[in-house]
Amino acid sequence: METKIKVFGRITNFEEEPLKGAIIRLLNDQFEDIYNTFTDEEGNYELFVQKGLYYAFYACKDYNINYLEYWAWNLPLFNDIELNAKIDGLEVYTLTAFRIKQGFPQLMLYFRPMSLKRAKTLNQTADLLKDSEIIDISPDLSKDDIKVTINNEASEIYEINKVLEYGGNNQRIYSYLIHVSTNKVLYTYDYNRIDIKLFDKETMEQGEGTLFWKEDRTIVSQ
């Protein structure tokens, strides 16, 4: 008999208004739906899923029209979990974390922010987009535009690096690599919840994303 747990929460915009009919998806690493549902009139949803480690969680409404997606990555779903999300015109895609070995106590976060308004502007100039070497739909972020929490404790942003990522077809897209404090709140042998929120001062768009991260540790037996 399968053992199932409940994933539940509420989807809103950044004005805290509930989003009815937002689609909720749990995905495998081939981006195929394993489970899906829709939010009710109050923006609430619930899924009953088999226990396990899931590649990604997706929430969106009116995709590419009014909103871009919320993503949560690497979800350890072994107990009931509440996962609330806010969506707007900024998407925080492919959030990844790693440490620098023997470096200053810290965590490096890599993510690709994408703006709906910037994408729509580019789509209006499709010929230029096709011939462009850089697809520039990323905001210019400062420390004040980025908020990071690890296990619900605020992290300090040490450094911000805007980098180019190869996207295929001889085109590149901007991503960010940021250096944040860990504040001694990291779990050593369990998953850490990392949340990030972004604000684009130029377009006034917002976005957020989540990563569940556990550090790989090497044990040497003698």
Backbone as JSON, one array per atom type, in Angstrom:
{
  "sequence": "METKIKVFGRITNFEEEPLKGAIIRLLNDQFEDIYNTFTDEEGNYELFVQKGLYYAFYACKDYNINYLEYWAWNLPLFNDIELNAKIDGLEVYTLTAFRIKQGFPQLMLYFRPMSLKRAKTLNQTADLLKDSEIIDISPDLSKDDIKVTINNEASEIYEINKVLEYGGNNQRIYSYLIHVSTNKVLYTYDYNRIDIKLFDKETMEQGEGTLFWKEDRTIVSQ",
  "N": [[0.84, -1.2, 0.0], [0.59, 2.18, -0.91], [2.21, 4.9, 0.71], [1.08, 8.03, 1.41], [1.49, 11.6, 1.47], [0.48, 14.98, 2.32], [0.61, 17.8, 0.27], [0.17, 21.17, 0.48], [-1.26, 24.5, 0.25], [-1.3, 28.04, -0.52], [-1.85, 30.17, -3.26], [-1.02, 33.35, -4.35], [-1.03, 36.76, -5.64], [1.43, 39.43, -5.39], [0.11, 41.32, -3.99], [-1.28, 39.98, -2.17], [-3.64, 38.93, -3.08], [-5.86, 36.28, -3.71], [-5.37, 33.68, -6.14], [-7.44, 32.25, -8.22], [-7.8, 29.16, -9.92], [-5.14, 28.76, -10.59], [-2.53, 26.74, -11.85], [-1.08, 23.87, -10.41], [1.78, 21.92, -10.23], [3.62, 18.92, -9.85], [6.74, 17.79, -10.81], [8.8, 15.49, -12.71], [12.31, 14.77, -13.49], [12.3, 14.94, -16.21], [10.58, 16.86, -16.78], [7.94, 16.1, -16.78], [4.54, 15.83, -15.78], [3.8, 14.55, -12.6], [1.98, 14.76, -10.57], [-0.89, 16.9, -10.5], [-2.95, 19.83, -10.02], [-5.55, 22.33, -9.44], [-5.96, 25.65, -8.1], [-8.46, 26.74, -5.7], [-11.26, 29.05, -5.23], [-10.23, 30.66, -3.24], [-7.59, 30.56, -3.67], [-6.4, 28.33, -2.66], [-4.87, 25.06, -2.51], [-4.44, 21.47, -2.67], [-2.54, 18.51, -2.66], [-2.3, 15.01, -2.72], [0.32, 12.96, -2.38], [2.7, 10.4, -3.24], [5.22, 9.51, -0.92], [8.51, 10.87, -1.25], [11.41, 12.09, -3.1], [11.18, 14.91, -5.0], [11.57, 16.44, -8.19], [10.75, 19.06, -9.07], [8.49, 21.75, -8.26], [5.74, 23.55, -9.45], [3.98, 26.58, -9.96], [1.5, 28.57, -11.41], [-0.47, 31.08, -13.12], [-2.32, 32.18, -15.9], [-0.09, 32.07, -17.68], [2.65, 33.74, -19.13], [1.07, 35.77, -19.94], [-0.17, 37.36, -17.87], [1.39, 36.6, -15.74], [4.5, 35.09, -14.62], [6.17, 32.0, -13.65], [6.22, 30.44, -10.36], [8.78, 28.57, -8.9], [9.79, 25.68, -7.1], [12.46, 23.68, -6.03], [13.85, 20.36, -5.92], [12.39, 18.81, -3.92], [11.94, 17.4, -0.76], [9.65, 15.3, 0.0], [8.43, 13.91, 2.5], [6.91, 14.19, 4.68], [3.8, 15.81, 5.6], [3.48, 18.99, 4.05], [3.41, 22.52, 3.94], [3.23, 24.72, 1.32], [3.38, 27.76, 0.24], [2.94, 30.34, -2.22], [3.85, 33.29, -4.06], [3.13, 34.99, -7.05], [4.2, 36.92, -9.89], [5.47, 39.11, -12.35], [8.12, 38.32, -12.51], [10.26, 35.6, -12.88], [12.02, 33.16, -11.08], [14.29, 31.14, -12.03], [15.72, 27.84, -12.15], [17.1, 27.66, -9.62], [19.96, 27.09, -7.72], [22.31, 25.74, -5.37], [25.54, 25.85, -3.79], [28.61, 25.17, -2.03], [31.79, 26.82, -1.64], [34.66, 25.04, -1.44], [36.67, 25.08, 1.43], [36.43, 27.8, 1.55], [35.43, 31.17, 2.52], [33.02, 31.15, 5.15], [29.96, 30.47, 3.82], [27.42, 30.55, 1.23], [26.87, 29.79, -2.14], [24.63, 30.95, -4.55], [22.93, 30.22, -7.5], [21.0, 31.43, -10.15], [18.46, 32.07, -12.64], [16.95, 34.88, -13.48], [13.94, 36.0, -14.99], [12.08, 38.34, -16.83], [8.73, 39.16, -17.44], [7.7, 41.49, -18.69], [9.97, 42.46, -20.0], [10.44, 40.33, -21.71], [8.16, 40.41, -23.33], [8.59, 42.81, -24.64], [10.85, 42.16, -26.17], [9.73, 40.16, -27.77], [8.17, 41.64, -29.46], [9.94, 42.52, -31.26], [10.77, 40.43, -33.05], [12.48, 39.68, -35.16], [14.89, 40.9, -34.49], [15.38, 39.54, -32.13], [15.82, 36.93, -33.02], [18.28, 37.16, -34.3], [19.92, 37.98, -32.3], [22.74, 37.76, -30.12], [22.66, 37.77, -27.39], [20.04, 37.17, -25.23], [18.31, 39.36, -23.61], [16.54, 39.44, -20.98], [16.64, 39.79, -18.34], [16.56, 41.32, -15.1], [18.44, 44.17, -13.82], [20.02, 43.69, -10.98], [20.49, 44.79, -7.63], [21.96, 44.64, -4.3], [19.9, 45.48, -2.65], [17.68, 44.63, -3.99], [17.38, 41.95, -3.68], [16.33, 39.39, -1.61], [17.15, 36.94, 0.68], [16.41, 34.02, 2.47], [17.39, 31.47, 4.73], [16.23, 28.58, 5.99], [14.23, 30.13, 7.15], [15.62, 32.26, 8.25], [17.09, 35.42, 7.79], [19.53, 36.09, 5.29], [22.7, 37.6, 4.67], [23.65, 39.46, 1.81], [26.58, 39.07, 0.22], [28.11, 39.31, -2.21], [27.38, 40.06, -5.67], [27.07, 38.69, -8.83], [26.59, 39.13, -12.18], [26.13, 37.01, -14.8], [26.84, 35.39, -17.96], [24.98, 32.84, -19.51], [25.06, 30.0, -21.54], [22.58, 29.37, -23.92], [21.96, 27.75, -26.05], [21.72, 27.42, -29.68], [23.63, 29.29, -30.36], [23.14, 31.43, -28.71], [22.95, 33.49, -25.76], [22.03, 33.96, -22.32], [21.27, 36.02, -19.5], [22.28, 35.25, -16.18], [22.48, 34.93, -12.57], [25.0, 34.83, -10.05], [25.3, 34.64, -6.73], [26.69, 35.48, -3.54], [26.09, 34.47, -0.34], [25.43, 34.81, 3.22], [25.47, 32.2, 5.72], [24.82, 32.19, 8.38], [25.04, 30.33, 10.41], [22.89, 28.61, 10.39], [22.56, 26.38, 8.91], [21.5, 23.06, 8.3], [23.23, 20.08, 8.91], [22.89, 17.4, 8.12], [20.43, 17.3, 6.99], [17.73, 18.53, 4.89], [17.89, 21.9, 3.8], [15.88, 24.76, 3.66], [15.8, 27.16, 1.22], [14.89, 30.35, 0.4], [14.19, 32.83, -2.02], [13.66, 36.19, -2.96], [12.9, 38.59, -5.43], [13.16, 41.9, -6.84], [12.41, 44.01, -9.49], [13.45, 47.06, -10.22], [13.1, 48.66, -12.45], [10.96, 47.64, -14.04], [9.11, 47.18, -12.1], [8.35, 44.66, -11.34], [7.95, 41.59, -9.47], [9.22, 38.58, -7.93], [9.6, 35.16, -6.77], [11.29, 32.27, -5.42], [12.15, 28.86, -4.5], [14.4, 26.57, -2.96], [15.22, 23.33, -1.91], [17.87, 22.18, -0.19], [20.62, 20.05, 0.4], [23.78, 19.51, 1.74], [26.36, 17.79, 0.04], [28.35, 15.3, 1.43], [31.51, 13.83, 1.95], [32.57, 10.78, 3.18], [35.29, 9.19, 4.55], [36.44, 5.98, 4.93], [38.57, 4.06, 7.0]],
  "CA": [[0.0, 0.0, 0.0], [1.38, 3.39, -1.0], [2.1, 5.87, 1.79], [0.99, 9.35, 0.81], [1.48, 12.78, 2.34], [-0.26, 16.09, 1.73], [1.25, 19.07, -0.08], [-0.95, 22.11, 0.43], [-0.84, 25.88, 0.39], [-2.11, 29.11, -1.11], [-1.17, 30.92, -4.31], [-1.53, 34.72, -4.45], [-0.09, 37.71, -6.22], [2.19, 40.11, -4.34], [-0.83, 42.13, -3.22], [-1.96, 39.01, -1.31], [-4.93, 38.56, -3.65], [-5.84, 34.86, -4.09], [-5.44, 33.41, -7.57], [-8.28, 31.09, -8.54], [-7.5, 28.48, -11.17], [-3.71, 28.6, -10.86], [-2.17, 25.33, -11.98], [-0.04, 23.36, -9.52], [2.34, 20.72, -10.84], [4.84, 18.27, -9.37], [7.38, 17.32, -12.03], [10.02, 14.69, -12.63], [13.44, 15.45, -14.11], [12.01, 15.1, -17.63], [9.55, 17.9, -16.79], [6.63, 15.48, -16.97], [3.69, 15.91, -14.59], [3.52, 13.36, -11.79], [0.7, 15.15, -9.97], [-1.27, 18.29, -10.76], [-4.27, 20.25, -9.56], [-5.79, 23.76, -9.6], [-6.38, 26.33, -6.87], [-9.88, 27.07, -5.6], [-11.57, 30.48, -5.26], [-9.4, 31.36, -2.26], [-6.2, 30.34, -4.01], [-5.88, 27.17, -1.93], [-4.73, 23.79, -3.24], [-3.84, 20.37, -1.94], [-2.18, 17.32, -3.42], [-1.89, 13.84, -1.95], [1.36, 12.4, -3.22], [3.53, 9.37, -2.65], [6.44, 10.03, -0.31], [9.69, 10.76, -2.08], [12.14, 13.3, -3.47], [10.61, 15.37, -6.27], [12.48, 17.33, -8.91], [10.31, 20.46, -9.11], [7.1, 22.18, -8.0], [5.45, 24.67, -10.35], [2.69, 27.23, -9.76], [1.33, 29.73, -12.29], [-1.79, 31.38, -13.68], [-2.2, 33.08, -17.06], [1.34, 32.07, -18.0], [3.15, 34.56, -20.23], [0.09, 36.82, -20.22], [-0.15, 38.23, -16.7], [2.33, 36.13, -14.73], [5.44, 34.0, -14.84], [6.0, 30.93, -12.7], [6.97, 30.17, -9.13], [9.4, 27.25, -8.9], [10.53, 25.12, -5.97], [13.3, 22.62, -6.58], [14.45, 19.31, -5.1], [11.5, 18.78, -2.76], [11.92, 16.16, 0.02], [8.27, 15.19, 0.47], [8.31, 12.72, 3.34], [5.88, 14.54, 5.65], [2.93, 16.87, 5.11], [4.21, 20.24, 3.93], [2.69, 23.68, 3.43], [4.06, 25.44, 0.36], [2.67, 28.92, -0.27], [3.74, 31.03, -3.23], [3.36, 34.51, -4.69], [3.63, 35.12, -8.42], [4.07, 38.21, -10.56], [6.1, 39.08, -13.66], [9.49, 37.83, -12.46], [10.45, 34.17, -12.63], [13.34, 32.79, -10.56], [14.41, 29.8, -12.61], [16.87, 26.95, -11.94], [17.82, 28.02, -8.4], [20.93, 26.06, -7.36], [23.19, 26.17, -4.28], [26.74, 25.06, -3.54], [29.64, 25.8, -1.21], [33.18, 26.84, -2.09], [35.43, 24.26, -0.47], [37.69, 25.81, 2.17], [36.25, 29.23, 1.37], [34.79, 31.91, 3.61], [31.71, 30.53, 5.46], [29.04, 31.1, 2.88], [26.73, 29.7, 0.27], [26.73, 30.4, -3.46], [23.34, 30.68, -5.18], [22.88, 30.49, -8.93], [19.62, 31.44, -10.63], [18.21, 32.81, -13.87], [15.71, 35.66, -13.37], [13.38, 36.38, -16.28], [11.03, 39.34, -16.69], [7.66, 39.06, -18.42], [7.62, 42.73, -19.46], [11.13, 42.52, -20.89], [10.25, 39.31, -22.75], [7.15, 40.9, -24.27], [9.24, 43.84, -25.47], [11.68, 41.46, -27.15], [8.87, 39.43, -28.71], [7.66, 42.59, -30.44], [11.01, 42.7, -32.24], [11.15, 39.03, -33.23], [13.63, 39.55, -36.07], [16.08, 41.24, -33.73], [15.59, 38.47, -31.17], [16.37, 35.77, -33.72], [19.67, 37.41, -34.66], [20.66, 38.49, -31.15], [23.61, 36.81, -29.43], [22.28, 37.78, -25.98], [18.63, 37.39, -24.95], [18.39, 40.16, -22.39], [15.24, 39.59, -20.31], [16.96, 39.73, -16.92], [16.69, 42.63, -14.45], [19.71, 44.56, -13.22], [19.73, 43.56, -9.56], [21.43, 45.22, -6.61], [21.74, 43.94, -3.04], [18.6, 45.87, -2.1], [16.62, 44.0, -4.78], [17.42, 40.51, -3.44], [16.15, 38.95, -0.23], [17.37, 35.5, 0.81], [16.32, 33.41, 3.8], [17.74, 30.06, 4.85], [15.48, 28.05, 7.13], [13.45, 31.26, 7.69], [16.48, 33.29, 8.82], [17.6, 36.28, 6.73], [20.94, 36.0, 4.95], [23.34, 38.8, 4.12], [24.16, 39.33, 0.45], [27.96, 39.55, 0.19], [28.54, 39.68, -3.55], [26.45, 39.77, -6.76], [27.73, 38.57, -10.12], [25.71, 38.88, -13.33], [26.94, 36.19, -15.7], [26.19, 34.89, -19.17], [24.77, 31.39, -19.58], [24.78, 29.57, -22.91], [21.21, 28.87, -24.03], [21.76, 27.02, -27.3], [21.54, 28.19, -30.92], [24.6, 30.38, -30.34], [22.6, 32.55, -27.95], [23.24, 33.5, -24.34], [21.05, 34.63, -21.48], [21.89, 36.43, -18.25], [21.95, 34.62, -14.91], [23.17, 35.55, -11.43], [25.7, 34.03, -9.05], [25.42, 35.52, -5.57], [27.39, 34.93, -2.38], [25.26, 34.85, 0.81], [25.83, 34.26, 4.51], [24.69, 31.07, 6.21], [24.37, 32.56, 9.73], [25.1, 29.15, 11.27], [21.58, 27.97, 10.47], [22.5, 25.24, 7.99], [21.45, 21.7, 8.82], [24.35, 19.32, 8.35], [22.48, 16.13, 7.51], [19.03, 17.39, 6.57], [17.5, 19.52, 3.85], [17.73, 23.29, 4.16], [14.98, 25.5, 2.77], [16.34, 28.44, 0.78], [13.9, 31.15, -0.31], [14.74, 34.05, -2.6], [12.68, 37.12, -3.51], [13.54, 39.58, -6.28], [12.39, 43.06, -7.25], [12.97, 44.71, -10.64], [13.11, 48.47, -10.02], [12.72, 49.29, -13.71], [9.63, 47.19, -14.49], [8.29, 47.05, -10.89], [7.92, 43.27, -11.2], [8.51, 40.83, -8.36], [9.21, 37.13, -8.1], [10.24, 34.4, -5.7], [11.53, 30.86, -5.69], [12.56, 28.07, -3.34], [15.23, 25.39, -3.18], [15.54, 22.48, -0.77], [19.26, 21.84, -0.48], [21.39, 19.33, 1.41], [25.17, 19.48, 1.31], [27.0, 16.49, -0.16], [29.51, 15.11, 2.32], [32.3, 12.64, 1.66], [33.05, 10.09, 4.38], [36.4, 8.29, 4.21], [36.61, 4.89, 5.88], [39.94, 3.53, 7.07]],
  "C": [[0.88, 1.25, 0.0], [1.13, 4.3, 0.21], [2.13, 7.26, 1.18], [1.0, 10.44, 1.88], [0.77, 13.91, 1.59], [0.65, 17.28, 1.49], [0.11, 20.07, -0.26], [-0.42, 23.53, 0.59], [-1.79, 26.82, -0.31], [-1.26, 29.87, -2.12], [-1.83, 32.29, -4.44], [-0.6, 35.53, -5.35], [0.61, 38.44, -5.07], [1.36, 41.15, -3.59], [-1.67, 41.26, -2.29], [-3.35, 38.65, -1.81], [-4.88, 37.1, -4.12], [-6.02, 34.69, -5.6], [-6.2, 32.11, -7.8], [-7.84, 30.48, -9.87], [-6.03, 28.43, -11.53], [-3.38, 27.11, -10.92], [-0.99, 25.01, -11.07], [0.46, 22.05, -10.11], [3.54, 20.23, -10.04], [5.45, 17.54, -10.55], [8.54, 16.39, -11.74], [11.13, 15.4, -13.4], [13.35, 15.5, -15.63], [10.93, 16.16, -17.86], [8.18, 17.34, -17.18], [5.85, 15.58, -15.66], [3.59, 14.55, -13.91], [2.17, 13.55, -11.1], [0.4, 16.58, -10.4], [-2.67, 18.55, -10.22], [-4.4, 21.74, -9.84], [-6.22, 24.36, -8.26], [-7.88, 26.63, -6.9], [-10.07, 28.59, -5.57], [-10.71, 31.29, -4.3], [-7.91, 31.17, -2.54], [-5.58, 29.13, -3.34], [-5.8, 25.94, -2.84], [-4.28, 22.72, -2.27], [-3.63, 19.2, -2.89], [-1.84, 16.21, -2.44], [-0.94, 13.03, -2.82], [2.12, 11.31, -2.48], [4.79, 9.99, -2.07], [7.62, 9.86, -1.25], [10.34, 12.1, -2.31], [11.69, 13.7, -4.87], [11.47, 16.47, -6.87], [12.04, 18.79, -8.83], [8.83, 20.59, -8.81], [6.89, 23.46, -8.79], [4.09, 25.25, -9.99], [2.62, 28.44, -10.68], [-0.13, 29.87, -12.7], [-1.57, 32.37, -14.83], [-0.75, 33.23, -17.49], [1.64, 32.9, -19.25], [2.15, 35.62, -20.69], [0.12, 37.85, -19.08], [0.95, 37.87, -15.7], [3.38, 35.21, -15.35], [5.41, 33.1, -13.61], [6.73, 31.14, -11.37], [7.5, 28.74, -9.25], [9.97, 26.94, -7.52], [11.23, 23.87, -6.47], [13.73, 21.63, -5.5], [13.67, 19.11, -3.8], [11.54, 17.43, -2.05], [10.54, 15.98, 0.67], [8.08, 13.88, 1.22], [7.31, 12.93, 4.49], [4.99, 15.61, 5.03], [3.69, 18.19, 5.1], [3.3, 21.33, 3.37], [3.64, 24.48, 2.55], [3.22, 26.54, -0.28], [3.56, 29.64, -1.28], [3.03, 32.29, -3.7], [3.96, 34.58, -6.09], [3.35, 36.51, -8.96], [4.78, 38.08, -11.91], [7.55, 38.65, -13.67], [9.5, 36.35, -12.13], [11.87, 33.94, -12.14], [13.57, 31.34, -10.94], [15.74, 29.15, -12.23], [17.74, 27.36, -10.74], [18.66, 26.83, -7.92], [21.83, 26.61, -6.26], [24.4, 25.26, -4.2], [27.69, 25.87, -2.66], [30.96, 25.85, -1.98], [34.01, 26.12, -1.05], [36.57, 25.1, 0.11], [37.59, 27.33, 1.97], [35.67, 29.87, 2.61], [33.42, 31.29, 3.88], [30.58, 31.22, 4.69], [28.3, 30.05, 2.08], [26.65, 30.48, -1.04], [25.38, 29.98, -4.04], [23.4, 31.11, -6.63], [21.43, 30.44, -9.38], [19.53, 32.31, -11.89], [16.89, 33.57, -13.72], [15.23, 36.12, -14.74], [12.15, 37.26, -16.07], [10.0, 39.2, -17.81], [7.6, 40.31, -19.29], [8.78, 42.84, -20.43], [10.98, 41.51, -22.03], [9.23, 39.77, -23.78], [7.73, 41.97, -25.19], [10.1, 43.2, -26.55], [10.84, 40.75, -28.19], [8.28, 40.35, -29.77], [8.69, 42.9, -31.52], [11.61, 41.33, -32.55], [12.37, 38.85, -34.13], [14.93, 39.88, -35.35], [16.42, 40.14, -32.73], [16.26, 37.27, -31.82], [17.86, 35.93, -34.01], [20.53, 37.86, -33.48], [21.52, 37.4, -30.52], [23.24, 36.71, -27.96], [20.78, 38.08, -25.87], [18.54, 38.07, -23.6], [16.99, 40.38, -21.81], [15.42, 39.54, -18.79], [17.04, 41.13, -16.33], [18.13, 42.89, -14.01], [19.49, 44.65, -11.71], [20.87, 44.11, -8.7], [21.14, 44.43, -5.33], [20.37, 44.25, -2.45], [17.44, 45.17, -2.8], [16.49, 42.5, -4.5], [17.27, 40.24, -1.95], [16.27, 37.43, -0.19], [17.15, 35.09, 2.26], [16.72, 31.95, 3.69], [17.12, 29.54, 6.13], [14.82, 29.19, 7.91], [14.3, 32.32, 8.39], [17.13, 34.08, 7.69], [19.1, 36.1, 6.55], [21.44, 37.34, 4.42], [23.83, 38.5, 2.71], [25.57, 39.92, 0.43], [28.35, 40.1, -1.18], [27.46, 39.28, -4.56], [27.24, 39.74, -8.07], [26.69, 38.26, -11.19], [26.54, 38.2, -14.4], [26.13, 35.78, -16.92], [26.14, 33.37, -19.15], [24.43, 31.03, -21.02], [23.41, 28.92, -22.97], [20.92, 28.08, -25.28], [21.58, 27.96, -28.48], [22.43, 29.43, -30.96], [24.07, 31.63, -29.64], [22.89, 32.37, -26.46], [22.17, 34.28, -23.6], [21.71, 34.95, -20.15], [21.36, 35.61, -17.07], [22.72, 35.34, -13.81], [23.82, 34.49, -10.57], [25.93, 34.96, -7.86], [26.0, 34.74, -4.39], [26.63, 35.41, -1.14], [25.79, 34.2, 2.08], [24.94, 33.08, 4.88], [24.21, 31.27, 7.64], [24.27, 31.37, 10.68], [23.74, 28.45, 11.4], [21.48, 26.75, 9.56], [22.41, 23.93, 8.76], [22.54, 20.89, 8.13], [23.89, 18.1, 7.59], [21.02, 16.13, 7.08], [18.9, 18.46, 5.5], [17.29, 20.91, 4.45], [16.79, 23.95, 3.16], [15.56, 26.88, 2.49], [15.27, 29.15, -0.04], [14.54, 32.43, -0.81], [13.6, 34.88, -3.18], [13.42, 38.22, -4.26], [12.58, 40.72, -6.6], [13.12, 43.76, -8.39], [12.53, 46.18, -10.55], [12.61, 49.13, -11.3], [11.3, 48.92, -14.13], [8.63, 47.09, -13.35], [7.72, 45.64, -10.72], [8.61, 42.62, -10.0], [8.45, 39.33, -8.68], [9.88, 36.45, -6.94], [10.4, 32.95, -6.12], [12.11, 30.18, -4.46], [13.43, 26.9, -3.8], [15.38, 24.65, -1.86], [16.9, 21.86, -1.05], [19.9, 21.12, 0.71], [22.81, 19.17, 0.89], [25.66, 18.04, 1.15], [28.23, 16.4, 0.73], [30.19, 13.79, 2.0], [32.82, 12.06, 2.97], [34.11, 9.08, 3.96], [36.53, 7.25, 5.3], [38.05, 4.39, 5.84], [39.93, 2.12, 7.63]]
}
